[in-house]
Amino acid sequence: MKPATLRHGMNLWPPFLFSGIHVASISPDWRHARVELRMRPWNRNYVKTHFGGSLFAMADPFWMLLLMHRLGRDYYVWDQSGAIDFVKPGRGTVATTFTVGDALLEEIRAATADGAKYLHWFENEVLDADGEVVARVRKQVYVRRKPERRPAQGAAPAG
């Protein structure tokens, strides 16, 4: 799937669409994503600030998605754990970014080369329009290299 196709699909996906979550960009090489949460009358909490669940949801799937596409089909990639710290009330449009660099990919490939699992904590900040931190989101992602497929017993080798 192309990043632009995923971005458009996620922007139409009801949990994001009705929460005011907007995937602003996913880079063509899957290295970077930017997500915004726009304030709407239906996504405010009782005190007229961003609902905490929406702040967490805007950051929820992106580390896993970027890693899945950057590592390729030879790896299992799953969300393992998550946490959020609310720093200040969020109002207006807030945003967060995700970047998966080459050094991290090499670290993961090296750690999983023998089939071992690898757990990595990511952290990103949700910022308001003034660049002030509204929340810090932590996600732990599980990665394991898939076992090599072996031909079934009695099956002729491919070739």
Backbone hydrogen bonds in HBPLUS format (Angstrom, degrees):
<---DONOR---> <-ACCEPTOR-->    atom                        ^
c    i                          cat <-CA-CA->   ^        H-A-AA   ^      H-
h    n   atom  resd res      DA  || num        DHA   H-A  angle D-A-AA Bond
n    s   type  num  typ     dist DA aas  dist angle  dist       angle   num
A0005-THR N   A0002-LYS O   3.07 MM   3  5.26 122.2  2.42 102.1 116.3     1
A0006-LEU N   A0002-LYS O   3.08 MM   4  6.46 161.4  2.12 157.7 162.6     2
A0007-ARG N   A0003-PRO O   2.87 MM   4  6.07 161.9  1.90 152.5 158.0     3
A0008-HIS N   A0004-ALA O   3.00 MM   4  6.19 165.3  2.02 146.2 149.5     4
A0009-GLY N   A0005-THR O   2.96 MM   4  6.14 163.2  1.99 149.6 154.9     5
A0010-MET N   A0006-LEU O   2.82 MM   4  6.01 160.9  1.85 155.2 160.2     6
A0011-ASN N   A0007-ARG O   3.00 MM   4  6.20 148.9  2.10 146.0 154.6     7
A0012-LEU N   A0008-HIS O   3.18 MM   4  6.46 127.7  2.47 139.2 152.0     8
A0012-LEU N   A0009-GLY O   3.14 MM   3  5.20 139.6  2.31  97.0 108.5     9
A0013-TRP N   A0009-GLY O   2.95 MM   4  6.07 117.5  2.35 138.3 155.2    10
A0013-TRP N   A0010-MET O   3.26 MM   3  4.87 143.7  2.40  90.4 100.8    11
A0016-PHE N   A0013-TRP O   2.94 MM   3  5.62 131.8  2.18 125.9 137.8    12
A0017-LEU N   A0013-TRP O   2.84 MM   4  5.79 174.4  1.84 156.2 157.6    13
A0018-PHE N   A0014-PRO O   2.94 MM   4  5.68 172.2  1.95 148.8 151.5    14
A0019-SER N   A0016-PHE O   3.15 MM   3  5.10 139.5  2.32  97.6 109.5    15
A0021-ILE N   A0016-PHE O   2.97 MM   5  4.79 142.0  2.12 148.3 146.6    16
A0020-GLY N   A0017-LEU O   3.44 MM   3  5.55 157.5  2.49  99.8 106.2    17
A0038-ARG N   A0020-GLY O   2.91 MM  18  5.09 171.8  1.92 141.7 140.9    18
A0022-HIS N   A0036-GLU O   2.76 MM  14  5.12 168.0  1.77 153.6 156.1    19
A0036-GLU N   A0022-HIS O   2.81 MM  14  5.12 170.9  1.82 153.7 156.6    20
A0024-ALA N   A0034-ARG O   2.88 MM  10  5.47 127.1  2.17 136.0 150.7    21
A0025-SER N   A0034-ARG O   3.26 MM   9  5.23 158.1  2.31 140.8 139.9    22
A0034-ARG N   A0025-SER O   2.92 MM   9  5.23 154.9  1.99 143.2 145.7    23
A0027-SER N   A0032-HIS O   2.83 MM   5  5.32 166.5  1.85 154.3 158.3    24
A0030-TRP N   A0027-SER O   2.98 MM   3  5.21 167.1  2.00 120.1 121.6    25
A0100-VAL N   A0031-ARG O   2.79 MM  69  5.07 157.0  1.84 146.1 154.1    26
A0033-ALA N   A0098-PHE O   2.92 MM  65  5.16 149.5  2.01 143.0 148.2    27
A0098-PHE N   A0033-ALA O   2.87 MM  65  5.16 149.1  1.97 153.4 155.8    28
A0035-VAL N   A0096-THR O   2.94 MM  61  5.53 168.0  1.95 164.3 168.3    29
A0096-THR N   A0035-VAL O   2.92 MM  61  5.53 151.1  2.00 156.7 165.3    30
A0037-LEU N   A0094-VAL O   2.77 MM  57  5.28 156.9  1.82 153.7 157.3    31
A0094-VAL N   A0037-LEU O   2.99 MM  57  5.28 158.7  2.04 144.7 149.0    32
A0043-ASN N   A0040-ARG O   3.07 MM   3  5.38 161.8  2.11 112.0 117.8    33
A0045-ASN N   A0049-THR O   2.84 MM   4  5.64 157.1  1.89 158.8 166.5    34
A0048-LYS N   A0045-ASN O   3.04 MM   3  5.23 156.6  2.10 118.7 117.9    35
A0050-HIS N   A0090-GLY O   2.83 MM  40  5.27 160.2  1.87 145.3 151.6    36
A0054-SER N   A0051-PHE O   3.03 MM   3  5.45 129.3  2.29 108.3 121.0    37
A0055-LEU N   A0051-PHE O   3.20 MM   4  6.63 150.8  2.29 148.3 157.0    38
A0056-PHE N   A0052-GLY O   3.04 MM   4  6.36 154.3  2.11 149.3 155.5    39
A0057-ALA N   A0053-GLY O   2.86 MM   4  5.98 159.5  1.90 142.5 149.2    40
A0058-MET N   A0054-SER O   2.99 MM   4  6.08 149.8  2.08 146.0 151.6    41
A0059-ALA N   A0056-PHE O   3.03 MM   3  5.51 147.0  2.14 111.2 120.7    42
A0060-ASP N   A0056-PHE O   3.05 MM   4  6.05 120.4  2.42 142.3 158.6    43
A0060-ASP N   A0057-ALA O   3.23 MM   3  4.89 144.2  2.37  93.0 103.3    44
A0065-LEU N   A0061-PRO O   3.00 MM   4  6.14 165.5  2.02 156.0 160.8    45
A0066-LEU N   A0062-PHE O   2.93 MM   4  5.95 171.8  1.93 151.9 154.3    46
A0067-LEU N   A0063-TRP O   3.04 MM   4  6.13 165.7  2.06 149.5 154.0    47
A0068-MET N   A0064-MET O   2.87 MM   4  6.02 163.3  1.89 154.9 159.9    48
A0069-HIS N   A0065-LEU O   3.16 MM   4  6.38 164.1  2.18 150.8 153.7    49
A0070-ARG N   A0066-LEU O   2.89 MM   4  6.04 153.2  1.96 149.1 157.7    50
A0071-LEU N   A0067-LEU O   2.80 MM   4  5.78 165.2  1.82 157.7 160.2    51
A0072-GLY N   A0068-MET O   3.01 MM   4  5.87 150.3  2.10 137.8 146.3    52
A0146-LYS N   A0074-ASP O   2.76 MM  72  5.41 172.7  1.77 141.3 143.8    53
A0076-TYR N   A0144-ARG O   2.74 MM  68  5.25 167.8  1.76 166.0 167.2    54
A0144-ARG N   A0076-TYR O   3.10 MM  68  5.25 151.6  2.18 142.4 147.7    55
A0078-TRP N   A0142-TYR O   2.96 MM  64  5.12 159.7  2.01 144.8 150.8    56
A0142-TYR N   A0078-TRP O   2.75 MM  64  5.12 162.7  1.78 160.2 164.6    57
A0080-GLN N   A0140-GLN O   2.68 MM  60  5.28 165.5  1.70 158.8 156.9    58
A0081-SER N   A0140-GLN O   3.22 MM  59  4.93 155.8  2.28 129.2 131.9    59
A0140-GLN N   A0081-SER O   2.82 MM  59  4.93 169.7  1.83 135.8 138.6    60
A0083-ALA N   A0138-ARG O   2.85 MM  55  5.16 150.6  1.93 150.1 152.3    61
A0138-ARG N   A0083-ALA O   2.83 MM  55  5.16 172.2  1.83 151.6 154.0    62
A0085-ASP N   A0136-ARG O   2.85 MM  51  5.19 159.5  1.89 150.9 157.9    63
A0136-ARG N   A0085-ASP O   2.91 MM  51  5.19 154.7  1.97 145.8 154.2    64
A0087-VAL N   A0134-VAL O   2.76 MM  47  5.08 151.8  1.84 134.0 139.9    65
A0088-LYS N   A0134-VAL O   3.16 MM  46  4.84 160.9  2.20 124.7 125.9    66
A0095-ALA N   A0127-LEU O   2.88 MM  32  5.40 153.8  1.95 148.4 156.6    67
A0127-LEU N   A0095-ALA O   2.82 MM  32  5.40 166.5  1.84 161.8 159.9    68
A0105-LEU N   A0101-GLY O   3.33 MM   4  6.68 158.2  2.38 144.9 150.9    69
A0106-GLU N   A0102-ASP O   2.99 MM   4  6.27 159.6  2.03 155.3 160.1    70
A0107-GLU N   A0103-ALA O   3.00 MM   4  6.23 154.5  2.06 145.7 152.9    71
A0108-ILE N   A0104-LEU O   2.90 MM   4  6.17 159.8  1.94 154.5 159.4    72
A0109-ARG N   A0105-LEU O   2.87 MM   4  6.09 166.4  1.89 152.9 156.8    73
A0110-ALA N   A0106-GLU O   2.93 MM   4  6.04 160.8  1.97 147.5 152.7    74
A0111-ALA N   A0107-GLU O   2.99 MM   4  6.12 159.2  2.04 145.7 151.7    75
A0112-THR N   A0108-ILE O   3.00 MM   4  6.08 137.4  2.18 148.3 158.7    76
A0115-GLY N   A0112-THR O   2.91 MM   3  5.13 163.2  1.94 117.4 120.8    77
A0118-TYR N   A0143-VAL O   2.72 MM  25  5.09 140.6  1.88 151.5 162.9    78
A0143-VAL N   A0118-TYR O   2.81 MM  25  5.09 148.2  1.91 148.9 158.4    79
A0120-HIS N   A0141-VAL O   3.01 MM  21  5.41 158.2  2.06 146.4 153.2    80
A0141-VAL N   A0120-HIS O   2.88 MM  21  5.41 161.1  1.91 151.3 152.7    81
A0122-PHE N   A0139-LYS O   2.76 MM  17  5.25 165.1  1.78 155.4 160.4    82
A0139-LYS N   A0122-PHE O   2.96 MM  17  5.25 156.0  2.02 140.1 147.7    83
A0124-ASN N   A0137-VAL O   2.96 MM  13  5.47 156.5  2.01 152.6 160.4    84
A0137-VAL N   A0124-ASN O   2.86 MM  13  5.47 171.9  1.87 170.7 170.9    85
A0126-VAL N   A0135-ALA O   2.78 MM   9  5.12 170.9  1.79 154.9 156.8    86
A0134-VAL N   A0126-VAL O   2.74 MM   8  5.51 178.2  1.74 165.4 165.8    87
A0135-ALA N   A0126-VAL O   3.41 MM   9  5.12 157.0  2.47 130.0 133.6    88
A0128-ASP N   A0132-GLU O   2.90 MM   4  5.48 155.5  1.96 149.5 156.3    89
A0131-GLY N   A0128-ASP O   2.92 MM   3  5.29 163.1  1.95 117.6 121.4    90
A0155-ALA N   A0152-ALA O   2.95 MM   3  5.37 160.1  1.99 132.7 135.8    91
